[in-house]
Amino acid sequence: MRWLGQMLRYSWLLFVEASADLCNGYYSSNDHVQ
């Protein structure tokens, strides 16, 4: 069942990356507004 752990880790990395992108876009758009 090693592939299950790899899949979870890969999904977690994608999730973290997407969250970071969302935060960066949110803050940069806020900077533009102000």
TADA-V372755 format. One record per residue. N is the residue number from 1. RES is the residue in one small letter. PHI is phi in whole degrees, 0 to 359 (999 if undefined). BURIAL is # if it has 16 or more other C-alpha atoms within 10 Angstrom, else .. D_CENTER is the distance of its C-alpha to the mean C-alpha in whole Angstrom. Layout:
n-><N/N>
res-><RES/RES>
phi-><PHI/PHI>
burial-><BURIAL/BURIAL>
d_center-><D_CENTER/D_CENTER>
//
This chain:
n-><1/2/3/4/5/6/7/8/9/10/11/12/13/14/15/16/17/18/19/20/21/22/23/24/25/26/27/28/29/30/31/32/33/34>
res-><m/r/w/l/g/q/m/l/r/y/s/w/l/l/f/v/e/a/s/a/d/l/c/n/g/y/y/s/s/n/d/h/v/q>
phi-><999/294/298/295/297/297/296/297/296/296/296/297/297/298/297/296/297/297/297/297/298/297/297/298/296/295/291/293/291/295/298/294/295/281>
burial-><./././././././././././././././././././././././././././././././././.>
d_center-><26/24/22/20/19/17/16/14/13/12/10/8/7/6/4/3/3/2/3/4/6/7/9/10/11/13/14/16/17/19/20/22/23/25>
//
